[in-house]
Amino acid sequence: MPRLTFIGKPDCHLCEDARAIVETVLLEFPGVTLEERSILDEPELFDAYVEEIPVIMIDDRVHTIWKVDAARLRSALERAAADS
């Protein structure tokens, strides 16, 4: 199954909105693992994504930044699950 990484930071309203969508979509994909990482805890993530959070990655590849579209995420996870 695919691995989803959520990169954000605390007290980020865009991150909170994106997290709600991600959590809802992941209810349909119980085998997908979710890892949350904060740009405040990892300097390399801060340097790479400070202007782009939230960042959603599927299997270490950027899927989307800023705004998560549920249908697009669902389709990407379906494709990733079929490929694994």
PDB file of N, CA, C and O in Angstrom:
ATOM      1  N   MET A   1       0.844  -1.194   0.000  1.00  0.00           N
ATOM      2  CA  MET A   1       0.000   0.000   0.000  1.00  0.00           C
ATOM      3  C   MET A   1       0.889   1.258   0.000  1.00  0.00           C
ATOM      4  O   MET A   1       2.035   1.221   0.447  1.00  0.00           O
ATOM      5  N   PRO A   2       0.353   2.330  -0.492  1.00  0.00           N
ATOM      6  CA  PRO A   2       1.121   3.581  -0.541  1.00  0.00           C
ATOM      7  C   PRO A   2       1.391   4.144   0.851  1.00  0.00           C
ATOM      8  O   PRO A   2       0.762   3.769   1.841  1.00  0.00           O
ATOM      9  N   ARG A   3       2.337   5.044   0.876  1.00  0.00           N
ATOM     10  CA  ARG A   3       2.713   5.756   2.104  1.00  0.00           C
ATOM     11  C   ARG A   3       2.457   7.243   1.852  1.00  0.00           C
ATOM     12  O   ARG A   3       2.969   7.804   0.884  1.00  0.00           O
ATOM     13  N   LEU A   4       1.685   7.866   2.699  1.00  0.00           N
ATOM     14  CA  LEU A   4       1.359   9.275   2.549  1.00  0.00           C
ATOM     15  C   LEU A   4       2.092  10.066   3.633  1.00  0.00           C
ATOM     16  O   LEU A   4       2.055   9.705   4.809  1.00  0.00           O
ATOM     17  N   THR A   5       2.747  11.132   3.230  1.00  0.00           N
ATOM     18  CA  THR A   5       3.445  12.012   4.172  1.00  0.00           C
ATOM     19  C   THR A   5       2.791  13.379   4.122  1.00  0.00           C
ATOM     20  O   THR A   5       2.601  13.958   3.053  1.00  0.00           O
ATOM     21  N   PHE A   6       2.453  13.880   5.291  1.00  0.00           N
ATOM     22  CA  PHE A   6       1.832  15.191   5.441  1.00  0.00           C
ATOM     23  C   PHE A   6       2.871  16.112   6.076  1.00  0.00           C
ATOM     24  O   PHE A   6       3.290  15.888   7.211  1.00  0.00           O
ATOM     25  N   ILE A   7       3.282  17.137   5.351  1.00  0.00           N
ATOM     26  CA  ILE A   7       4.280  18.079   5.862  1.00  0.00           C
ATOM     27  C   ILE A   7       3.576  19.403   6.133  1.00  0.00           C
ATOM     28  O   ILE A   7       2.960  19.983   5.239  1.00  0.00           O
ATOM     29  N   GLY A   8       3.671  19.869   7.359  1.00  0.00           N
ATOM     30  CA  GLY A   8       3.023  21.116   7.746  1.00  0.00           C
ATOM     31  C   GLY A   8       3.690  21.701   8.974  1.00  0.00           C
ATOM     32  O   GLY A   8       4.883  21.510   9.209  1.00  0.00           O
ATOM     33  N   LYS A   9       2.897  22.414   9.747  1.00  0.00           N
ATOM     34  CA  LYS A   9       3.381  22.949  11.024  1.00  0.00           C
ATOM     35  C   LYS A   9       2.179  23.234  11.904  1.00  0.00           C
ATOM     36  O   LYS A   9       1.064  23.365  11.398  1.00  0.00           O
ATOM     37  N   PRO A  10       2.382  23.335  13.214  1.00  0.00           N
ATOM     38  CA  PRO A  10       1.287  23.649  14.121  1.00  0.00           C
ATOM     39  C   PRO A  10       0.728  25.056  13.844  1.00  0.00           C
ATOM     40  O   PRO A  10       1.435  25.939  13.358  1.00  0.00           O
ATOM     41  N   ASP A  11      -0.534  25.230  14.162  1.00  0.00           N
ATOM     42  CA  ASP A  11      -1.215  26.530  14.056  1.00  0.00           C
ATOM     43  C   ASP A  11      -1.219  27.080  12.631  1.00  0.00           C
ATOM     44  O   ASP A  11      -1.114  28.290  12.430  1.00  0.00           O
ATOM     45  N   CYS A  12      -1.336  26.211  11.663  1.00  0.00           N
ATOM     46  CA  CYS A  12      -1.396  26.585  10.251  1.00  0.00           C
ATOM     47  C   CYS A  12      -2.804  26.257   9.764  1.00  0.00           C
ATOM     48  O   CYS A  12      -3.172  25.085   9.675  1.00  0.00           O
ATOM     49  N   HIS A  13      -3.595  27.283   9.448  1.00  0.00           N
ATOM     50  CA  HIS A  13      -4.986  27.020   9.069  1.00  0.00           C
ATOM     51  C   HIS A  13      -5.091  26.225   7.770  1.00  0.00           C
ATOM     52  O   HIS A  13      -6.001  25.409   7.628  1.00  0.00           O
ATOM     53  N   LEU A  14      -4.189  26.442   6.826  1.00  0.00           N
ATOM     54  CA  LEU A  14      -4.211  25.640   5.596  1.00  0.00           C
ATOM     55  C   LEU A  14      -3.906  24.174   5.905  1.00  0.00           C
ATOM     56  O   LEU A  14      -4.484  23.268   5.303  1.00  0.00           O
ATOM     57  N   CYS A  15      -2.990  23.955   6.852  1.00  0.00           N
ATOM     58  CA  CYS A  15      -2.645  22.585   7.250  1.00  0.00           C
ATOM     59  C   CYS A  15      -3.837  21.899   7.911  1.00  0.00           C
ATOM     60  O   CYS A  15      -4.104  20.724   7.659  1.00  0.00           O
ATOM     61  N   GLU A  16      -4.543  22.632   8.749  1.00  0.00           N
ATOM     62  CA  GLU A  16      -5.712  22.059   9.422  1.00  0.00           C
ATOM     63  C   GLU A  16      -6.784  21.682   8.411  1.00  0.00           C
ATOM     64  O   GLU A  16      -7.392  20.617   8.513  1.00  0.00           O
ATOM     65  N   ASP A  17      -7.017  22.554   7.435  1.00  0.00           N
ATOM     66  CA  ASP A  17      -7.999  22.260   6.392  1.00  0.00           C
ATOM     67  C   ASP A  17      -7.577  21.036   5.585  1.00  0.00           C
ATOM     68  O   ASP A  17      -8.390  20.153   5.313  1.00  0.00           O
ATOM     69  N   ALA A  18      -6.311  20.991   5.206  1.00  0.00           N
ATOM     70  CA  ALA A  18      -5.796  19.870   4.414  1.00  0.00           C
ATOM     71  C   ALA A  18      -5.849  18.574   5.218  1.00  0.00           C
ATOM     72  O   ALA A  18      -6.209  17.528   4.679  1.00  0.00           O
ATOM     73  N   ARG A  19      -5.495  18.633   6.495  1.00  0.00           N
ATOM     74  CA  ARG A  19      -5.492  17.431   7.338  1.00  0.00           C
ATOM     75  C   ARG A  19      -6.895  16.825   7.407  1.00  0.00           C
ATOM     76  O   ARG A  19      -7.048  15.605   7.356  1.00  0.00           O
ATOM     77  N   ALA A  20      -7.903  17.665   7.522  1.00  0.00           N
ATOM     78  CA  ALA A  20      -9.284  17.161   7.583  1.00  0.00           C
ATOM     79  C   ALA A  20      -9.644  16.412   6.300  1.00  0.00           C
ATOM     80  O   ALA A  20     -10.280  15.360   6.358  1.00  0.00           O
ATOM     81  N   ILE A  21      -9.251  16.935   5.162  1.00  0.00           N
ATOM     82  CA  ILE A  21      -9.530  16.264   3.887  1.00  0.00           C
ATOM     83  C   ILE A  21      -8.750  14.958   3.796  1.00  0.00           C
ATOM     84  O   ILE A  21      -9.303  13.927   3.413  1.00  0.00           O
ATOM     85  N   VAL A  22      -7.473  15.000   4.146  1.00  0.00           N
ATOM     86  CA  VAL A  22      -6.631  13.794   4.100  1.00  0.00           C
ATOM     87  C   VAL A  22      -7.220  12.714   5.004  1.00  0.00           C
ATOM     88  O   VAL A  22      -7.345  11.563   4.587  1.00  0.00           O
ATOM     89  N   GLU A  23      -7.579  13.067   6.218  1.00  0.00           N
ATOM     90  CA  GLU A  23      -8.118  12.076   7.153  1.00  0.00           C
ATOM     91  C   GLU A  23      -9.414  11.467   6.632  1.00  0.00           C
ATOM     92  O   GLU A  23      -9.648  10.270   6.799  1.00  0.00           O
ATOM     93  N   THR A  24     -10.251  12.275   6.007  1.00  0.00           N
ATOM     94  CA  THR A  24     -11.506  11.767   5.450  1.00  0.00           C
ATOM     95  C   THR A  24     -11.236  10.788   4.308  1.00  0.00           C
ATOM     96  O   THR A  24     -11.829   9.711   4.256  1.00  0.00           O
ATOM     97  N   VAL A  25     -10.347  11.162   3.404  1.00  0.00           N
ATOM     98  CA  VAL A  25     -10.020  10.277   2.272  1.00  0.00           C
ATOM     99  C   VAL A  25      -9.361   8.993   2.767  1.00  0.00           C
ATOM    100  O   VAL A  25      -9.637   7.915   2.241  1.00  0.00           O
ATOM    101  N   LEU A  26      -8.504   9.095   3.758  1.00  0.00           N
ATOM    102  CA  LEU A  26      -7.794   7.904   4.238  1.00  0.00           C
ATOM    103  C   LEU A  26      -8.725   6.884   4.891  1.00  0.00           C
ATOM    104  O   LEU A  26      -8.350   5.720   5.035  1.00  0.00           O
ATOM    105  N   LEU A  27      -9.912   7.289   5.282  1.00  0.00           N
ATOM    106  CA  LEU A  27     -10.884   6.323   5.803  1.00  0.00           C
ATOM    107  C   LEU A  27     -11.222   5.268   4.752  1.00  0.00           C
ATOM    108  O   LEU A  27     -11.619   4.154   5.094  1.00  0.00           O
ATOM    109  N   GLU A  28     -11.066   5.615   3.480  1.00  0.00           N
ATOM    110  CA  GLU A  28     -11.341   4.698   2.383  1.00  0.00           C
ATOM    111  C   GLU A  28     -10.141   3.811   2.048  1.00  0.00           C
ATOM    112  O   GLU A  28     -10.258   2.876   1.256  1.00  0.00           O
ATOM    113  N   PHE A  29      -8.991   4.106   2.649  1.00  0.00           N
ATOM    114  CA  PHE A  29      -7.751   3.390   2.349  1.00  0.00           C
ATOM    115  C   PHE A  29      -7.082   2.949   3.649  1.00  0.00           C
ATOM    116  O   PHE A  29      -6.051   3.502   4.032  1.00  0.00           O
ATOM    117  N   PRO A  30      -7.658   1.960   4.328  1.00  0.00           N
ATOM    118  CA  PRO A  30      -7.134   1.583   5.647  1.00  0.00           C
ATOM    119  C   PRO A  30      -5.696   1.075   5.637  1.00  0.00           C
ATOM    120  O   PRO A  30      -5.040   1.097   6.678  1.00  0.00           O
ATOM    121  N   GLY A  31      -5.193   0.624   4.506  1.00  0.00           N
ATOM    122  CA  GLY A  31      -3.821   0.120   4.455  1.00  0.00           C
ATOM    123  C   GLY A  31      -2.766   1.179   4.224  1.00  0.00           C
ATOM    124  O   GLY A  31      -1.573   0.888   4.305  1.00  0.00           O
ATOM    125  N   VAL A  32      -3.184   2.410   3.935  1.00  0.00           N
ATOM    126  CA  VAL A  32      -2.231   3.487   3.666  1.00  0.00           C
ATOM    127  C   VAL A  32      -1.668   3.999   4.988  1.00  0.00           C
ATOM    128  O   VAL A  32      -2.415   4.274   5.927  1.00  0.00           O
ATOM    129  N   THR A  33      -0.356   4.122   5.051  1.00  0.00           N
ATOM    130  CA  THR A  33       0.260   4.677   6.249  1.00  0.00           C
ATOM    131  C   THR A  33       0.366   6.190   6.106  1.00  0.00           C
ATOM    132  O   THR A  33       0.616   6.706   5.017  1.00  0.00           O
ATOM    133  N   LEU A  34       0.177   6.878   7.196  1.00  0.00           N
ATOM    134  CA  LEU A  34       0.265   8.338   7.232  1.00  0.00           C
ATOM    135  C   LEU A  34       1.363   8.736   8.199  1.00  0.00           C
ATOM    136  O   LEU A  34       1.373   8.327   9.360  1.00  0.00           O
ATOM    137  N   GLU A  35       2.278   9.536   7.700  1.00  0.00           N
ATOM    138  CA  GLU A  35       3.349  10.085   8.525  1.00  0.00           C
ATOM    139  C   GLU A  35       3.202  11.602   8.505  1.00  0.00           C
ATOM    140  O   GLU A  35       3.141  12.210   7.436  1.00  0.00           O
ATOM    141  N   GLU A  36       3.144  12.208   9.681  1.00  0.00           N
ATOM    142  CA  GLU A  36       3.081  13.665   9.759  1.00  0.00           C
ATOM    143  C   GLU A  36       4.433  14.201  10.184  1.00  0.00           C
ATOM    144  O   GLU A  36       5.046  13.713  11.134  1.00  0.00           O
ATOM    145  N   ARG A  37       4.893  15.234   9.451  1.00  0.00           N
ATOM    146  CA  ARG A  37       6.181  15.856   9.757  1.00  0.00           C
ATOM    147  C   ARG A  37       5.992  17.362   9.799  1.00  0.00           C
ATOM    148  O   ARG A  37       5.207  17.924   9.035  1.00  0.00           O
ATOM    149  N   SER A  38       6.715  18.003  10.694  1.00  0.00           N
ATOM    150  CA  SER A  38       6.621  19.447  10.860  1.00  0.00           C
ATOM    151  C   SER A  38       7.882  20.127  10.344  1.00  0.00           C
ATOM    152  O   SER A  38       8.998  19.682  10.614  1.00  0.00           O
ATOM    153  N   ILE A  39       7.691  21.208   9.599  1.00  0.00           N
ATOM    154  CA  ILE A  39       8.847  21.967   9.118  1.00  0.00           C
ATOM    155  C   ILE A  39       9.589  22.620  10.279  1.00  0.00           C
ATOM    156  O   ILE A  39      10.748  23.007  10.133  1.00  0.00           O
ATOM    157  N   LEU A  40       8.937  22.745  11.421  1.00  0.00           N
ATOM    158  CA  LEU A  40       9.586  23.355  12.580  1.00  0.00           C
ATOM    159  C   LEU A  40      10.553  22.396  13.262  1.00  0.00           C
ATOM    160  O   LEU A  40      11.438  22.822  14.004  1.00  0.00           O
ATOM    161  N   ASP A  41      10.385  21.104  13.011  1.00  0.00           N
ATOM    162  CA  ASP A  41      11.240  20.089  13.642  1.00  0.00           C
ATOM    163  C   ASP A  41      12.405  19.657  12.765  1.00  0.00           C
ATOM    164  O   ASP A  41      13.363  19.054  13.249  1.00  0.00           O
ATOM    165  N   GLU A  42      12.323  19.968  11.468  1.00  0.00           N
ATOM    166  CA  GLU A  42      13.330  19.473  10.535  1.00  0.00           C
ATOM    167  C   GLU A  42      13.801  20.614   9.632  1.00  0.00           C
ATOM    168  O   GLU A  42      13.080  21.024   8.723  1.00  0.00           O
ATOM    169  N   PRO A  43      14.999  21.123   9.878  1.00  0.00           N
ATOM    170  CA  PRO A  43      15.501  22.262   9.106  1.00  0.00           C
ATOM    171  C   PRO A  43      15.484  22.048   7.591  1.00  0.00           C
ATOM    172  O   PRO A  43      15.222  22.987   6.839  1.00  0.00           O
ATOM    173  N   GLU A  44      15.759  20.830   7.139  1.00  0.00           N
ATOM    174  CA  GLU A  44      15.755  20.593   5.692  1.00  0.00           C
ATOM    175  C   GLU A  44      14.352  20.715   5.106  1.00  0.00           C
ATOM    176  O   GLU A  44      14.185  21.172   3.975  1.00  0.00           O
ATOM    177  N   LEU A  45      13.350  20.308   5.873  1.00  0.00           N
ATOM    178  CA  LEU A  45      11.970  20.497   5.416  1.00  0.00           C
ATOM    179  C   LEU A  45      11.591  21.973   5.438  1.00  0.00           C
ATOM    180  O   LEU A  45      10.902  22.454   4.539  1.00  0.00           O
ATOM    181  N   PHE A  46      12.036  22.682   6.455  1.00  0.00           N
ATOM    182  CA  PHE A  46      11.772  24.117   6.537  1.00  0.00           C
ATOM    183  C   PHE A  46      12.332  24.819   5.300  1.00  0.00           C
ATOM    184  O   PHE A  46      11.637  25.602   4.653  1.00  0.00           O
ATOM    185  N   ASP A  47      13.587  24.532   4.980  1.00  0.00           N
ATOM    186  CA  ASP A  47      14.231  25.171   3.825  1.00  0.00           C
ATOM    187  C   ASP A  47      13.509  24.832   2.523  1.00  0.00           C
ATOM    188  O   ASP A  47      13.370  25.687   1.648  1.00  0.00           O
ATOM    189  N   ALA A  48      13.058  23.612   2.397  1.00  0.00           N
ATOM    190  CA  ALA A  48      12.449  23.166   1.147  1.00  0.00           C
ATOM    191  C   ALA A  48      11.005  23.620   0.984  1.00  0.00           C
ATOM    192  O   ALA A  48      10.571  23.912  -0.130  1.00  0.00           O
ATOM    193  N   TYR A  49      10.250  23.683   2.092  1.00  0.00           N
ATOM    194  CA  TYR A  49       8.804  23.854   1.965  1.00  0.00           C
ATOM    195  C   TYR A  49       8.186  24.995   2.761  1.00  0.00           C
ATOM    196  O   TYR A  49       6.961  25.061   2.864  1.00  0.00           O
ATOM    197  N   VAL A  50       8.974  25.884   3.321  1.00  0.00           N
ATOM    198  CA  VAL A  50       8.416  26.915   4.188  1.00  0.00           C
ATOM    199  C   VAL A  50       7.322  27.743   3.509  1.00  0.00           C
ATOM    200  O   VAL A  50       6.387  28.187   4.175  1.00  0.00           O
ATOM    201  N   GLU A  51       7.424  27.953   2.219  1.00  0.00           N
ATOM    202  CA  GLU A  51       6.427  28.752   1.494  1.00  0.00           C
ATOM    203  C   GLU A  51       5.354  27.895   0.828  1.00  0.00           C
ATOM    204  O   GLU A  51       4.505  28.426   0.112  1.00  0.00           O
ATOM    205  N   GLU A  52       5.376  26.590   1.049  1.00  0.00           N
ATOM    206  CA  GLU A  52       4.482  25.710   0.310  1.00  0.00           C
ATOM    207  C   GLU A  52       3.581  24.838   1.170  1.00  0.00           C
ATOM    208  O   GLU A  52       2.779  24.084   0.619  1.00  0.00           O
ATOM    209  N   ILE A  53       3.674  24.904   2.484  1.00  0.00           N
ATOM    210  CA  ILE A  53       2.882  24.009   3.323  1.00  0.00           C
ATOM    211  C   ILE A  53       1.404  24.334   3.230  1.00  0.00           C
ATOM    212  O   ILE A  53       1.023  25.487   3.031  1.00  0.00           O
ATOM    213  N   PRO A  54       0.584  23.326   3.374  1.00  0.00           N
ATOM    214  CA  PRO A  54       0.931  21.923   3.570  1.00  0.00           C
ATOM    215  C   PRO A  54       1.376  21.254   2.276  1.00  0.00           C
ATOM    216  O   PRO A  54       0.973  21.634   1.177  1.00  0.00           O
ATOM    217  N   VAL A  55       2.211  20.259   2.447  1.00  0.00           N
ATOM    218  CA  VAL A  55       2.687  19.452   1.328  1.00  0.00           C
ATOM    219  C   VAL A  55       2.229  18.021   1.580  1.00  0.00           C
ATOM    220  O   VAL A  55       2.422  17.479   2.669  1.00  0.00           O
ATOM    221  N   ILE A  56       1.623  17.418   0.569  1.00  0.00           N
ATOM    222  CA  ILE A  56       1.205  16.029   0.657  1.00  0.00           C
ATOM    223  C   ILE A  56       2.078  15.238  -0.313  1.00  0.00           C
ATOM    224  O   ILE A  56       2.165  15.551  -1.500  1.00  0.00           O
ATOM    225  N   MET A  57       2.718  14.210   0.224  1.00  0.00           N
ATOM    226  CA  MET A  57       3.565  13.349  -0.600  1.00  0.00           C
ATOM    227  C   MET A  57       2.991  11.932  -0.588  1.00  0.00           C
ATOM    228  O   MET A  57       2.508  11.445   0.434  1.00  0.00           O
ATOM    229  N   ILE A  58       3.057  11.297  -1.733  1.00  0.00           N
ATOM    230  CA  ILE A  58       2.680   9.886  -1.824  1.00  0.00           C
ATOM    231  C   ILE A  58       3.931   9.134  -2.257  1.00  0.00           C
ATOM    232  O   ILE A  58       4.489   9.380  -3.326  1.00  0.00           O
ATOM    233  N   ASP A  59       4.353   8.216  -1.406  1.00  0.00           N
ATOM    234  CA  ASP A  59       5.568   7.438  -1.673  1.00  0.00           C
ATOM    235  C   ASP A  59       6.742   8.347  -2.031  1.00  0.00           C
ATOM    236  O   ASP A  59       7.442   8.121  -3.018  1.00  0.00           O
ATOM    237  N   ASP A  60       6.941   9.373  -1.213  1.00  0.00           N
ATOM    238  CA  ASP A  60       8.073  10.305  -1.318  1.00  0.00           C
ATOM    239  C   ASP A  60       8.049  11.199  -2.552  1.00  0.00           C
ATOM    240  O   ASP A  60       9.063  11.813  -2.886  1.00  0.00           O
ATOM    241  N   ARG A  61       6.923  11.280  -3.227  1.00  0.00           N
ATOM    242  CA  ARG A  61       6.782  12.185  -4.374  1.00  0.00           C
ATOM    243  C   ARG A  61       5.697  13.211  -4.040  1.00  0.00           C
ATOM    244  O   ARG A  61       4.628  12.853  -3.545  1.00  0.00           O
ATOM    245  N   VAL A  62       5.977  14.476  -4.310  1.00  0.00           N
ATOM    246  CA  VAL A  62       5.003  15.525  -4.007  1.00  0.00           C
ATOM    247  C   VAL A  62       3.740  15.293  -4.818  1.00  0.00           C
ATOM    248  O   VAL A  62       3.769  15.190  -6.044  1.00  0.00           O
ATOM    249  N   HIS A  63       2.639  15.215  -4.102  1.00  0.00           N
ATOM    250  CA  HIS A  63       1.329  15.087  -4.743  1.00  0.00           C
ATOM    251  C   HIS A  63       0.688  16.464  -4.899  1.00  0.00           C
ATOM    252  O   HIS A  63       0.183  16.802  -5.970  1.00  0.00           O
ATOM    253  N   THR A  64       0.711  17.247  -3.841  1.00  0.00           N
ATOM    254  CA  THR A  64       0.093  18.569  -3.890  1.00  0.00           C
ATOM    255  C   THR A  64       0.671  19.468  -2.817  1.00  0.00           C
ATOM    256  O   THR A  64       1.233  19.007  -1.824  1.00  0.00           O
ATOM    257  N   ILE A  65       0.517  20.771  -3.042  1.00  0.00           N
ATOM    258  CA  ILE A  65       0.884  21.772  -2.040  1.00  0.00           C
ATOM    259  C   ILE A  65      -0.313  22.686  -1.833  1.00  0.00           C
ATOM    260  O   ILE A  65      -1.179  22.800  -2.701  1.00  0.00           O
ATOM    261  N   TRP A  66      -0.353  23.318  -0.706  1.00  0.00           N
ATOM    262  CA  TRP A  66      -1.348  24.306  -0.267  1.00  0.00           C
ATOM    263  C   TRP A  66      -2.756  23.760  -0.081  1.00  0.00           C
ATOM    264  O   TRP A  66      -3.251  23.725   1.045  1.00  0.00           O
ATOM    265  N   LYS A  67      -3.403  23.339  -1.139  1.00  0.00           N
ATOM    266  CA  LYS A  67      -4.798  22.933  -1.040  1.00  0.00           C
ATOM    267  C   LYS A  67      -4.969  21.507  -1.546  1.00  0.00           C
ATOM    268  O   LYS A  67      -4.507  21.167  -2.635  1.00  0.00           O
ATOM    269  N   VAL A  68      -5.631  20.681  -0.755  1.00  0.00           N
ATOM    270  CA  VAL A  68      -5.831  19.285  -1.108  1.00  0.00           C
ATOM    271  C   VAL A  68      -7.215  19.117  -1.722  1.00  0.00           C
ATOM    272  O   VAL A  68      -8.220  19.544  -1.155  1.00  0.00           O
ATOM    273  N   ASP A  69      -7.244  18.495  -2.880  1.00  0.00           N
ATOM    274  CA  ASP A  69      -8.497  18.152  -3.540  1.00  0.00           C
ATOM    275  C   ASP A  69      -8.787  16.680  -3.242  1.00  0.00           C
ATOM    276  O   ASP A  69      -8.001  15.805  -3.604  1.00  0.00           O
ATOM    277  N   ALA A  70      -9.908  16.411  -2.588  1.00  0.00           N
ATOM    278  CA  ALA A  70     -10.222  15.048  -2.153  1.00  0.00           C
ATOM    279  C   ALA A  70     -10.292  14.070  -3.319  1.00  0.00           C
ATOM    280  O   ALA A  70      -9.751  12.968  -3.225  1.00  0.00           O
ATOM    281  N   ALA A  71     -10.939  14.444  -4.405  1.00  0.00           N
ATOM    282  CA  ALA A  71     -11.080  13.535  -5.550  1.00  0.00           C
ATOM    283  C   ALA A  71      -9.722  13.235  -6.175  1.00  0.00           C
ATOM    284  O   ALA A  71      -9.445  12.095  -6.549  1.00  0.00           O
ATOM    285  N   ARG A  72      -8.888  14.243  -6.287  1.00  0.00           N
ATOM    286  CA  ARG A  72      -7.546  14.043  -6.868  1.00  0.00           C
ATOM    287  C   ARG A  72      -6.693  13.154  -5.968  1.00  0.00           C
ATOM    288  O   ARG A  72      -5.974  12.285  -6.460  1.00  0.00           O
ATOM    289  N   LEU A  73      -6.767  13.365  -4.651  1.00  0.00           N
ATOM    290  CA  LEU A  73      -6.017  12.535  -3.709  1.00  0.00           C
ATOM    291  C   LEU A  73      -6.512  11.100  -3.769  1.00  0.00           C
ATOM    292  O   LEU A  73      -5.712  10.164  -3.797  1.00  0.00           O
ATOM    293  N   ARG A  74      -7.815  10.923  -3.789  1.00  0.00           N
ATOM    294  CA  ARG A  74      -8.403   9.586  -3.868  1.00  0.00           C
ATOM    295  C   ARG A  74      -7.906   8.853  -5.123  1.00  0.00           C
ATOM    296  O   ARG A  74      -7.509   7.690  -5.047  1.00  0.00           O
ATOM    297  N   SER A  75      -7.928   9.524  -6.255  1.00  0.00           N
ATOM    298  CA  SER A  75      -7.462   8.911  -7.514  1.00  0.00           C
ATOM    299  C   SER A  75      -5.984   8.546  -7.450  1.00  0.00           C
ATOM    300  O   SER A  75      -5.583   7.473  -7.901  1.00  0.00           O
ATOM    301  N   ALA A  76      -5.181   9.436  -6.890  1.00  0.00           N
ATOM    302  CA  ALA A  76      -3.743   9.174  -6.777  1.00  0.00           C
ATOM    303  C   ALA A  76      -3.473   7.984  -5.863  1.00  0.00           C
ATOM    304  O   ALA A  76      -2.597   7.168  -6.149  1.00  0.00           O
ATOM    305  N   LEU A  77      -4.217   7.880  -4.771  1.00  0.00           N
ATOM    306  CA  LEU A  77      -4.031   6.740  -3.869  1.00  0.00           C
ATOM    307  C   LEU A  77      -4.493   5.443  -4.522  1.00  0.00           C
ATOM    308  O   LEU A  77      -3.874   4.397  -4.327  1.00  0.00           O
ATOM    309  N   GLU A  78      -5.568   5.501  -5.291  1.00  0.00           N
ATOM    310  CA  GLU A  78      -6.022   4.300  -6.003  1.00  0.00           C
ATOM    311  C   GLU A  78      -4.951   3.828  -6.988  1.00  0.00           C
ATOM    312  O   GLU A  78      -4.667   2.633  -7.073  1.00  0.00           O
ATOM    313  N   ARG A  79      -4.357   4.767  -7.731  1.00  0.00           N
ATOM    314  CA  ARG A  79      -3.302   4.404  -8.678  1.00  0.00           C
ATOM    315  C   ARG A  79      -2.083   3.843  -7.952  1.00  0.00           C
ATOM    316  O   ARG A  79      -1.514   2.832  -8.364  1.00  0.00           O
ATOM    317  N   ALA A  80      -1.689   4.507  -6.870  1.00  0.00           N
ATOM    318  CA  ALA A  80      -0.516   4.062  -6.110  1.00  0.00           C
ATOM    319  C   ALA A  80      -0.757   2.675  -5.493  1.00  0.00           C
ATOM    320  O   ALA A  80       0.154   1.849  -5.440  1.00  0.00           O
ATOM    321  N   ALA A  81      -1.974   2.432  -5.034  1.00  0.00           N
ATOM    322  CA  ALA A  81      -2.285   1.127  -4.447  1.00  0.00           C
ATOM    323  C   ALA A  81      -2.256   0.037  -5.518  1.00  0.00           C
ATOM    324  O   ALA A  81      -1.815  -1.083  -5.259  1.00  0.00           O
ATOM    325  N   ALA A  82      -2.726   0.367  -6.718  1.00  0.00           N
ATOM    326  CA  ALA A  82      -2.712  -0.610  -7.814  1.00  0.00           C
ATOM    327  C   ALA A  82      -1.295  -0.932  -8.257  1.00  0.00           C
ATOM    328  O   ALA A  82      -1.010  -2.048  -8.690  1.00  0.00           O
ATOM    329  N   ASP A  83      -0.399   0.060  -8.145  1.00  0.00           N
ATOM    330  CA  ASP A  83       0.992  -0.132  -8.560  1.00  0.00           C
ATOM    331  C   ASP A  83       1.826  -0.875  -7.526  1.00  0.00           C
ATOM    332  O   ASP A  83       2.903  -1.380  -7.843  1.00  0.00           O
ATOM    333  N   SER A  84       1.334  -0.946  -6.287  1.00  0.00           N
ATOM    334  CA  SER A  84       2.153  -1.572  -5.248  1.00  0.00           C
ATOM    335  C   SER A  84       1.840  -3.038  -5.055  1.00  0.00           C
ATOM    336  O   SER A  84       2.453  -3.694  -4.213  1.00  0.00           O
TER     337      SER A  84
END
